[in-house]
Amino acid sequence: MARAGASDRAASIRQLGVGLAGLLFLGGCSSRPNVANLDSQGTTIICFGDSLTQGVGASPGHDYPSLLAHALDGEVINAGVGGETTTEALQRLNADVLSRNPRLVIVELGGNDFLQRRALEETFANLDAIVRRIQAHGAMVVLVGVSPGLLADTTRVEYEKIARVRRAAFVPNILAGILTDPTLKSDGIHPNDLGYEKIAQRIATTVKPLLER
């Protein structure tokens, strides 16, 4: 009986090993991030977005791309344009992003679409096109979610879907805890220096492992 029990345990261990090997093969337990273009040969890091990327409400040098550059100890290009929708961003993608040989692009867009009540289908179709075109150019993408009040759950699902399908890194609801805290805001929508520090920290946490590969 003792030998039979040992045999059963050995068989269970072998089965567990096979299961773990399968998970590793699928990426379920791998330490390697499941992000497209992880071995990108690009040379620049670009923050592509609207006023949150541009740094509206921040004092000089405290926009999140500048703070991210300090956290990464390297150059980060601020390609943010205040008030921009995903449609407008898509139109300038070549000139402001793809022409700059990107290694990694942080995409923060959608907030103005929601404020202007653009159709969600159009907004996320544009975002998907932006992510696909950046990846086709050979760069990694970090997609940043912006959740607008009552639409928060719906939009998060759509951001997550793009990130999952396109194998982009994802930072959910970048304004979480900022919009509801007056000490972190410069106006009703935009962060102040302290708020932008939080944004930079959240994005740096996701970006750093991608650049270490």
Beta strands, then each sheet from edge to edge (+ up, - down):
strand 1: 44-49
strand 2: 77-80
strand 3: 102-108
strand 4: 140-144
strand 5: 169-171
sheet 1: 2+ 1+ 3+ 4+ 5+
end
